[in-house]
Amino acid sequence: MDPNSDAELKSPRFVKHAKYFIQMIDKARSMLGPDIEILTEILLELGEKHVTYGVKPEYFPSMGRALIDTVEENLGSSFTPDIKSDWVEVYGALSYDMIRAQKRAKA
């Protein structure tokens, strides 16, 4: 996939997935803290489900970079090293659970 291709960026499949991705990140962010156990279960189920879609663990770093770049682009000068570090940590934890579930599903 060419991330600079207007055709790919406007494809219904890509747009649908991008919306789901942002919704999942937003929901996960709101569940951090006291709901972390519930969030972990949701992410494990989501990780197993993604195996059926053909998603591989090696795809997660690219998605993380895209997320961080998007947050940086939207926050502009408000995007500090601390904010970047926090987003990297949160995405790393979320993707860790999904990848763990994927590996467990394939075993």
C-alpha positions in Angstrom: 0.0 0.0 0.0 1.3 3.4 -1.0 0.4 5.8 1.9 0.7 8.7 -0.5 -1.8 7.3 -3.0 -5.1 9.3 -3.1 -6.9 6.3 -4.5 -5.8 4.0 -1.7 -6.5 6.7 1.0 -10.0 7.2 -0.3 -10.9 3.6 -0.8 -13.9 2.6 1.2 -12.1 -0.3 2.8 -9.2 1.9 4.0 -11.5 4.6 5.3 -13.7 2.1 7.1 -10.6 0.5 8.8 -9.2 3.9 9.7 -12.4 4.9 11.4 -12.5 1.6 13.4 -8.9 2.1 14.3 -9.4 5.6 15.7 -12.6 4.5 17.5 -10.7 1.6 19.1 -7.9 3.9 20.2 -10.4 6.4 21.6 -12.3 3.7 23.5 -9.1 2.1 24.8 -7.9 5.5 26.0 -11.1 6.1 27.9 -10.8 2.7 29.6 -7.2 3.2 31.0 -7.1 3.1 34.7 -9.8 1.2 36.6 -11.1 -0.6 33.6 -7.8 -2.0 32.5 -8.7 -5.6 33.0 -11.8 -5.2 30.8 -9.7 -3.4 28.2 -7.2 -6.3 28.2 -9.9 -8.8 27.6 -11.3 -6.7 24.7 -7.9 -6.4 23.2 -7.2 -10.1 23.5 -10.5 -10.9 21.7 -9.7 -8.2 19.1 -6.3 -9.7 18.5 -7.7 -13.2 17.9 -10.3 -11.7 15.5 -7.6 -10.0 13.5 -5.9 -13.3 12.8 -8.9 -14.2 10.7 -8.5 -10.9 8.8 -4.9 -11.8 7.9 -3.3 -9.2 10.2 0.2 -10.1 11.2 2.1 -9.0 14.3 4.6 -7.2 12.1 1.9 -4.8 10.9 1.5 -3.2 14.3 4.6 -1.0 14.3 3.5 0.7 11.1 0.0 1.4 12.5 1.7 2.8 15.6 3.9 5.1 13.6 0.9 6.3 11.6 -1.0 6.9 14.8 1.8 8.9 16.4 2.4 10.9 13.2 -1.3 11.7 13.0 -1.4 12.9 16.7 1.7 15.0 16.1 0.2 16.5 12.9 -3.0 17.4 14.7 -1.4 18.8 17.9 1.3 20.7 16.1 3.5 22.7 18.5 1.6 21.2 21.5 3.0 17.8 20.7 5.8 17.6 23.2 8.3 14.8 23.8 6.3 13.8 26.9 3.1 13.5 24.9 4.9 11.4 22.3 6.3 9.2 24.9 2.9 8.7 26.5 1.2 7.8 23.2 4.1 5.4 22.3 3.7 3.7 25.7 -0.1 3.4 25.4 0.0 2.1 21.8 2.7 -0.3 22.8 0.6 -1.8 25.6 -2.5 -2.0 23.4 -0.7 -3.7 20.5 1.2 -6.0 22.9 -2.1 -7.5 24.1 -3.4 -7.9 20.5 -0.1 -9.5 19.3 -0.1 -11.8 22.3 -3.6 -13.0 21.4 -2.6 -13.5 17.8 0.3 -15.7 18.7 -1.9 -17.6 21.1 -4.6 -18.1 18.5 -2.0 -19.5 16.0 -0.5 -21.9 18.5 
